[in-house]
Amino acid sequence: MDRIAIFAALHWECRPVLRHLRQVARQRVGGFTAWHGATRCCEVVLVKTGMGITQAAAAAQTIRDSSDGALFVSTGCAGALAAELMPGDVVLATTVVRGDSAGAFVTDPEQRERAQRAAAREVLRVVSGPVLCSPEALMTAEHKRAAAARYGAVAVEMEGTAVAREAARRGIPFISVRAILDTADTELQHAGKFIEPQTGAVRPLALAGYVATHPSVIAELVAMQRMMRAAQASLERFFGAWFHTLDS
């Protein structure tokens, strides 16, 4: 049975995959939470990496036995750099580009085409193009515009090149499937005040204190919740269709 390794930074980004697996067992592997499950034709290991390139690189290295590895997948949310992308749109990376000029990785064209068919089956809006892997979150529209101009990327995330590099080292095909969270014009500068940078978790005390002095941030939080729901729903629909293509 082929084995697919899927990597997502945050727990809410893992849920769309878990919903479609059976015989799921959770465990800790190398300090990371991982789930082993299956579809009708494939063994799947899903690893929650935490945010950022360093965390993702360490997580990818925990999948040590590559002898039966069929595919590495980087997934989760992404920020839009292209103006036309909206929350819930799906981005299939043609390449993932490291934001500190440390290289770029081409995704597997056959697997990318399979992913395209799965998204089309669910009538998801899909854009293919380069995706930037940034060492830091881009919180303002100005920073997103600058990144789009410099790298020619349609979206930005923070883990993809780490997974791609490990896949390349082992000779395993790699794809990146991301759902858009925030638009190119969305301003998220307040989030850094109460979001834990490594896990993406909200720090309740920090949030309470910040809201007390910046009540207007409540509107940003409500908008973020809507965007998260849109991204999560698209990923859940995508993985349902994609696993079906693997099993058929």
C-alpha atoms as a printed R data frame, in Angstrom:
    type eleno elety resid chain resno       x      y       z
1   ATOM     1    CA   MET     A     1   0.000  0.000   0.000
2   ATOM     2    CA   ASP     A     2   1.388  3.412  -0.991
3   ATOM     3    CA   ARG     A     3   1.991  5.959   1.731
4   ATOM     4    CA   ILE     A     4   1.178  9.640   1.457
5   ATOM     5    CA   ALA     A     5   2.584 12.131   3.961
6   ATOM     6    CA   ILE     A     6   0.558 15.305   4.449
7   ATOM     7    CA   PHE     A     7   1.864 18.281   6.427
8   ATOM     8    CA   ALA     A     8  -0.222 21.133   7.864
9   ATOM     9    CA   ALA     A     9   0.826 23.749  10.382
10  ATOM    10    CA   LEU     A    10  -2.257 24.128  12.591
11  ATOM    11    CA   HIS     A    11  -4.898 21.819  14.019
12  ATOM    12    CA   TRP     A    12  -7.760 23.474  12.140
13  ATOM    13    CA   GLU     A    13  -5.798 22.925   8.916
14  ATOM    14    CA   CYS     A    14  -5.473 19.212   9.747
15  ATOM    15    CA   ARG     A    15  -9.215 18.671  10.273
16  ATOM    16    CA   PRO     A    16 -10.164 18.733   6.549
17  ATOM    17    CA   VAL     A    17  -7.831 15.772   5.986
18  ATOM    18    CA   LEU     A    18  -8.847 13.856   9.102
19  ATOM    19    CA   ARG     A    19 -12.520 14.008   8.135
20  ATOM    20    CA   HIS     A    20 -11.821 11.679   5.193
21  ATOM    21    CA   LEU     A    21  -9.555  9.083   6.839
22  ATOM    22    CA   ARG     A    22 -10.544  5.807   8.490
23  ATOM    23    CA   GLN     A    23  -8.773  3.711  11.108
24  ATOM    24    CA   VAL     A    24  -7.121  6.834  12.486
25  ATOM    25    CA   ALA     A    25  -4.583  6.566  15.298
26  ATOM    26    CA   ARG     A    26  -3.007  9.611  16.913
27  ATOM    27    CA   GLN     A    27   0.534  9.596  18.283
28  ATOM    28    CA   ARG     A    28   3.557 11.761  19.002
29  ATOM    29    CA   VAL     A    29   6.444 11.409  16.570
30  ATOM    30    CA   GLY     A    30   9.671 13.313  17.154
31  ATOM    31    CA   GLY     A    31   7.863 15.909  19.255
32  ATOM    32    CA   PHE     A    32   5.077 16.417  16.704
33  ATOM    33    CA   THR     A    33   1.464 15.299  16.690
34  ATOM    34    CA   ALA     A    34   0.785 12.859  13.861
35  ATOM    35    CA   TRP     A    35  -2.200 10.824  12.752
36  ATOM    36    CA   HIS     A    36  -1.964  7.543  10.859
37  ATOM    37    CA   GLY     A    37  -5.005  6.604   8.810
38  ATOM    38    CA   ALA     A    38  -6.030  5.131   5.506
39  ATOM    39    CA   THR     A    39  -8.206  5.428   2.461
40  ATOM    40    CA   ARG     A    40  -9.193  2.396   0.410
41  ATOM    41    CA   CYS     A    41  -5.886  2.383  -1.466
42  ATOM    42    CA   CYS     A    42  -3.442  4.460   0.535
43  ATOM    43    CA   GLU     A    43  -1.857  4.739   3.939
44  ATOM    44    CA   VAL     A    44  -1.841  8.368   5.070
45  ATOM    45    CA   VAL     A    45   0.279 10.003   7.725
46  ATOM    46    CA   LEU     A    46  -0.766 13.529   8.648
47  ATOM    47    CA   VAL     A    47   1.697 15.657  10.615
48  ATOM    48    CA   LYS     A    48   0.886 18.902  12.428
49  ATOM    49    CA   THR     A    49   4.079 20.885  11.974
50  ATOM    50    CA   GLY     A    50   3.456 24.163  13.741
51  ATOM    51    CA   MET     A    51   4.073 27.428  11.932
52  ATOM    52    CA   GLY     A    52   7.217 28.323  10.036
53  ATOM    53    CA   ILE     A    53   9.966 26.830   7.916
54  ATOM    54    CA   THR     A    54  12.092 25.582  10.816
55  ATOM    55    CA   GLN     A    55   9.190 23.708  12.407
56  ATOM    56    CA   ALA     A    56   8.082 22.253   9.080
57  ATOM    57    CA   ALA     A    57  11.593 21.072   8.228
58  ATOM    58    CA   ALA     A    58  11.885 19.226  11.535
59  ATOM    59    CA   ALA     A    59   8.432 17.702  11.062
60  ATOM    60    CA   ALA     A    60   9.204 16.484   7.551
61  ATOM    61    CA   GLN     A    61  12.318 14.765   8.825
62  ATOM    62    CA   THR     A    62  10.246 12.748  11.310
63  ATOM    63    CA   ILE     A    63   8.854 10.705   8.391
64  ATOM    64    CA   ARG     A    64  11.958  8.594   8.222
65  ATOM    65    CA   ASP     A    65  11.071  5.506   6.155
66  ATOM    66    CA   SER     A    66  10.912  6.748   2.571
67  ATOM    67    CA   SER     A    67  11.068  3.326   0.945
68  ATOM    68    CA   ASP     A    68   7.317  3.215   0.363
69  ATOM    69    CA   GLY     A    69   6.708  6.961   0.209
70  ATOM    70    CA   ALA     A    70   4.509  7.924  -2.727
71  ATOM    71    CA   LEU     A    71   3.925 11.632  -2.199
72  ATOM    72    CA   PHE     A    72   4.568 14.582   0.138
73  ATOM    73    CA   VAL     A    73   1.772 17.169   0.391
74  ATOM    74    CA   SER     A    74   1.968 20.622   1.978
75  ATOM    75    CA   THR     A    75  -1.459 22.004   2.822
76  ATOM    76    CA   GLY     A    76  -3.339 24.495   4.961
77  ATOM    77    CA   CYS     A    77  -4.169 28.136   4.433
78  ATOM    78    CA   ALA     A    78  -2.330 30.833   2.506
79  ATOM    79    CA   GLY     A    79  -2.529 34.581   2.145
80  ATOM    80    CA   ALA     A    80  -3.452 35.989  -1.241
81  ATOM    81    CA   LEU     A    81  -0.891 38.010  -3.143
82  ATOM    82    CA   ALA     A    82  -2.894 38.080  -6.394
83  ATOM    83    CA   ALA     A    83  -5.704 40.619  -6.191
84  ATOM    84    CA   GLU     A    84  -8.323 38.278  -7.686
85  ATOM    85    CA   LEU     A    85  -8.003 35.604  -4.969
86  ATOM    86    CA   MET     A    86 -10.744 35.426  -2.343
87  ATOM    87    CA   PRO     A    87 -11.105 33.453   0.935
88  ATOM    88    CA   GLY     A    88 -11.797 29.810   0.120
89  ATOM    89    CA   ASP     A    89 -10.139 29.834  -3.300
90  ATOM    90    CA   VAL     A    90  -7.717 26.944  -3.820
91  ATOM    91    CA   VAL     A    91  -4.131 27.536  -4.940
92  ATOM    92    CA   LEU     A    92  -2.129 24.732  -6.521
93  ATOM    93    CA   ALA     A    93   1.521 25.740  -6.488
94  ATOM    94    CA   THR     A    94   3.500 25.273  -9.683
95  ATOM    95    CA   THR     A    95   6.608 26.116  -7.661
96  ATOM    96    CA   VAL     A    96   7.223 27.038  -4.039
97  ATOM    97    CA   VAL     A    97   9.737 29.856  -3.691
98  ATOM    98    CA   ARG     A    98  11.780 30.486  -0.562
99  ATOM    99    CA   GLY     A    99  11.431 34.080   0.598
100 ATOM   100    CA   ASP     A   100  15.039 34.417   1.742
101 ATOM   101    CA   SER     A   101  16.414 33.527  -1.730
102 ATOM   102    CA   ALA     A   102  17.242 29.981  -0.615
103 ATOM   103    CA   GLY     A   103  15.808 28.315  -3.704
104 ATOM   104    CA   ALA     A   104  12.610 27.188  -5.391
105 ATOM   105    CA   PHE     A   105  11.012 23.772  -5.831
106 ATOM   106    CA   VAL     A   106   8.820 22.632  -8.719
107 ATOM   107    CA   THR     A   107   5.743 20.604  -7.814
108 ATOM   108    CA   ASP     A   108   5.009 17.294  -9.512
109 ATOM   109    CA   PRO     A   109   2.987 18.005 -12.706
110 ATOM   110    CA   GLU     A   110   1.142 14.669 -12.767
111 ATOM   111    CA   GLN     A   111   0.044 14.976  -9.160
112 ATOM   112    CA   ARG     A   112  -0.830 18.635  -9.688
113 ATOM   113    CA   GLU     A   113  -3.091 17.659 -12.585
114 ATOM   114    CA   ARG     A   114  -4.799 15.064 -10.386
115 ATOM   115    CA   ALA     A   115  -5.357 17.757  -7.752
116 ATOM   116    CA   GLN     A   116  -6.777 20.057 -10.422
117 ATOM   117    CA   ARG     A   117  -9.307 17.401 -11.420
118 ATOM   118    CA   ALA     A   118 -10.317 16.874  -7.792
119 ATOM   119    CA   ALA     A   119 -10.906 20.596  -7.279
120 ATOM   120    CA   ALA     A   120 -12.895 20.808 -10.518
121 ATOM   121    CA   ARG     A   121 -15.076 17.935  -9.362
122 ATOM   122    CA   GLU     A   122 -16.079 20.031  -6.331
123 ATOM   123    CA   VAL     A   123 -16.473 23.178  -8.464
124 ATOM   124    CA   LEU     A   124 -13.850 24.938  -6.384
125 ATOM   125    CA   ARG     A   125 -12.252 28.061  -7.785
126 ATOM   126    CA   VAL     A   126  -8.630 27.132  -8.468
127 ATOM   127    CA   VAL     A   127  -5.576 29.190  -9.383
128 ATOM   128    CA   SER     A   128  -2.206 27.667 -10.249
129 ATOM   129    CA   GLY     A   129   1.025 29.617  -9.948
130 ATOM   130    CA   PRO     A   130   4.150 30.223  -7.868
131 ATOM   131    CA   VAL     A   131   3.634 30.318  -4.110
132 ATOM   132    CA   LEU     A   132   5.980 32.211  -1.808
133 ATOM   133    CA   CYS     A   133   7.184 30.514   1.379
134 ATOM   134    CA   SER     A   134   7.962 33.439   3.662
135 ATOM   135    CA   PRO     A   135  10.051 33.268   6.854
136 ATOM   136    CA   GLU     A   136   7.581 35.665   8.466
137 ATOM   137    CA   ALA     A   137   3.878 36.423   8.209
138 ATOM   138    CA   LEU     A   138   2.904 39.228   5.820
139 ATOM   139    CA   MET     A   139   0.443 41.254   7.869
140 ATOM   140    CA   THR     A   140  -0.184 44.322   5.703
141 ATOM   141    CA   ALA     A   141  -1.377 44.977   2.164
142 ATOM   142    CA   GLU     A   142   1.819 46.936   1.520
143 ATOM   143    CA   HIS     A   143   4.017 43.950   2.427
144 ATOM   144    CA   LYS     A   144   1.896 41.640   0.267
145 ATOM   145    CA   ARG     A   145   2.153 43.950  -2.755
146 ATOM   146    CA   ALA     A   146   5.919 44.131  -2.343
147 ATOM   147    CA   ALA     A   147   6.210 40.336  -2.109
148 ATOM   148    CA   ALA     A   148   4.017 39.823  -5.176
149 ATOM   149    CA   ALA     A   149   6.160 42.235  -7.194
150 ATOM   150    CA   ARG     A   150   9.444 40.719  -6.041
151 ATOM   151    CA   TYR     A   151   8.635 37.019  -6.396
152 ATOM   152    CA   GLY     A   152   5.811 36.910  -8.929
153 ATOM   153    CA   ALA     A   153   3.853 34.686  -6.534
154 ATOM   154    CA   VAL     A   154   0.063 34.414  -6.311
155 ATOM   155    CA   ALA     A   155  -0.055 33.435  -2.620
156 ATOM   156    CA   VAL     A   156   2.118 33.229   0.487
157 ATOM   157    CA   GLU     A   157   2.523 30.656   3.260
158 ATOM   158    CA   MET     A   158   5.263 29.713   5.728
159 ATOM   159    CA   GLU     A   159   6.075 25.981   5.472
160 ATOM   160    CA   GLY     A   160   6.050 24.702   1.887
161 ATOM   161    CA   THR     A   161   9.713 24.835   0.902
162 ATOM   162    CA   ALA     A   162  10.741 22.872   4.009
163 ATOM   163    CA   VAL     A   163   8.461 19.990   3.001
164 ATOM   164    CA   ALA     A   164   9.489 20.318  -0.659
165 ATOM   165    CA   ARG     A   165  13.189 20.197   0.213
166 ATOM   166    CA   GLU     A   166  12.803 16.988   2.216
167 ATOM   167    CA   ALA     A   167  10.753 15.427  -0.582
168 ATOM   168    CA   ALA     A   168  13.436 16.363  -3.127
169 ATOM   169    CA   ARG     A   169  16.165 14.937  -0.901
170 ATOM   170    CA   ARG     A   170  14.361 11.584  -0.864
171 ATOM   171    CA   GLY     A   171  13.228 11.598  -4.486
172 ATOM   172    CA   ILE     A   172   9.532 11.742  -3.509
173 ATOM   173    CA   PRO     A   173   6.982 13.736  -5.567
174 ATOM   174    CA   PHE     A   174   5.673 16.900  -3.892
175 ATOM   175    CA   ILE     A   175   2.587 19.090  -4.273
176 ATOM   176    CA   SER     A   176   1.251 22.110  -2.426
177 ATOM   177    CA   VAL     A   177  -2.505 22.608  -2.001
178 ATOM   178    CA   ARG     A   178  -3.556 25.735  -0.128
179 ATOM   179    CA   ALA     A   179  -6.858 27.497   0.545
180 ATOM   180    CA   ILE     A   180  -6.844 31.272   0.653
181 ATOM   181    CA   LEU     A   181  -7.433 32.804   4.082
182 ATOM   182    CA   ASP     A   182  -6.883 36.554   3.694
183 ATOM   183    CA   THR     A   183  -7.057 38.665   0.549
184 ATOM   184    CA   ALA     A   184  -4.224 40.779  -0.816
185 ATOM   185    CA   ASP     A   185  -5.872 43.857   0.709
186 ATOM   186    CA   THR     A   186  -6.567 42.381   4.154
187 ATOM   187    CA   GLU     A   187  -4.738 44.101   7.015
188 ATOM   188    CA   LEU     A   188  -3.771 41.725   9.840
189 ATOM   189    CA   GLN     A   189  -1.272 43.807  11.802
190 ATOM   190    CA   HIS     A   190  -3.245 43.485  15.060
191 ATOM   191    CA   ALA     A   191  -3.103 39.668  15.055
192 ATOM   192    CA   GLY     A   192   0.556 39.602  16.028
193 ATOM   193    CA   LYS     A   193  -0.343 41.121  19.377
194 ATOM   194    CA   PHE     A   194  -2.255 38.068  20.620
195 ATOM   195    CA   ILE     A   195  -1.376 35.129  18.321
196 ATOM   196    CA   GLU     A   196   1.327 32.676  19.390
197 ATOM   197    CA   PRO     A   197   3.744 32.750  16.409
198 ATOM   198    CA   GLN     A   198   4.787 29.077  16.566
199 ATOM   199    CA   THR     A   199   1.355 27.499  16.957
200 ATOM   200    CA   GLY     A   200  -1.100 30.082  15.648
201 ATOM   201    CA   ALA     A   201  -3.083 29.765  18.891
202 ATOM   202    CA   VAL     A   202  -4.789 32.777  20.433
203 ATOM   203    CA   ARG     A   203  -3.325 33.818  23.796
204 ATOM   204    CA   PRO     A   204  -6.516 34.558  25.792
205 ATOM   205    CA   LEU     A   205  -5.026 36.984  28.303
206 ATOM   206    CA   ALA     A   206  -3.170 38.889  25.626
207 ATOM   207    CA   LEU     A   207  -6.345 39.032  23.516
208 ATOM   208    CA   ALA     A   208  -8.464 40.284  26.427
209 ATOM   209    CA   GLY     A   209  -5.984 42.993  27.231
210 ATOM   210    CA   TYR     A   210  -5.629 44.076  23.627
211 ATOM   211    CA   VAL     A   211  -9.386 44.202  23.004
212 ATOM   212    CA   ALA     A   212  -9.818 46.336  26.143
213 ATOM   213    CA   THR     A   213  -7.575 49.026  24.660
214 ATOM   214    CA   HIS     A   214  -8.351 48.411  20.948
215 ATOM   215    CA   PRO     A   215 -12.076 47.503  20.732
216 ATOM   216    CA   SER     A   216 -12.059 47.942  16.949
217 ATOM   217    CA   VAL     A   217 -10.045 44.704  16.690
218 ATOM   218    CA   ILE     A   218 -13.256 42.741  17.315
219 ATOM   219    CA   ALA     A   219 -14.332 43.379  13.720
220 ATOM   220    CA   GLU     A   220 -10.995 41.996  12.518
221 ATOM   221    CA   LEU     A   221 -11.478 38.866  14.619
222 ATOM   222    CA   VAL     A   222 -14.982 38.287  13.269
223 ATOM   223    CA   ALA     A   223 -13.711 38.695   9.708
224 ATOM   224    CA   MET     A   224 -10.849 36.288  10.418
225 ATOM   225    CA   GLN     A   225 -13.303 33.667  11.672
226 ATOM   226    CA   ARG     A   226 -15.313 33.950   8.435
227 ATOM   227    CA   MET     A   227 -12.154 33.596   6.360
228 ATOM   228    CA   MET     A   228 -11.028 30.552   8.348
229 ATOM   229    CA   ARG     A   229 -14.380 28.855   7.816
230 ATOM   230    CA   ALA     A   230 -14.205 29.498   4.084
231 ATOM   231    CA   ALA     A   231 -10.660 28.117   3.813
232 ATOM   232    CA   GLN     A   232 -11.430 25.066   5.949
233 ATOM   233    CA   ALA     A   233 -14.597 24.251   3.996
234 ATOM   234    CA   SER     A   234 -12.737 24.382   0.682
235 ATOM   235    CA   LEU     A   235  -9.955 22.136   1.954
236 ATOM   236    CA   GLU     A   236 -12.485 19.626   3.268
237 ATOM   237    CA   ARG     A   237 -14.242 19.485  -0.099
238 ATOM   238    CA   PHE     A   238 -10.934 19.238  -1.934
239 ATOM   239    CA   PHE     A   239  -9.545 16.363   0.123
240 ATOM   240    CA   GLY     A   240 -12.795 14.430  -0.131
241 ATOM   241    CA   ALA     A   241 -12.603 14.604  -3.909
242 ATOM   242    CA   TRP     A   242  -8.843 14.066  -4.056
243 ATOM   243    CA   PHE     A   243  -8.904 10.919  -1.952
244 ATOM   244    CA   HIS     A   244 -11.691  9.640  -4.198
245 ATOM   245    CA   THR     A   245  -9.429 10.074  -7.265
246 ATOM   246    CA   LEU     A   246  -6.696  8.097  -5.513
247 ATOM   247    CA   ASP     A   247  -9.088  5.274  -4.626
248 ATOM   248    CA   SER     A   248 -10.757  5.016  -8.035
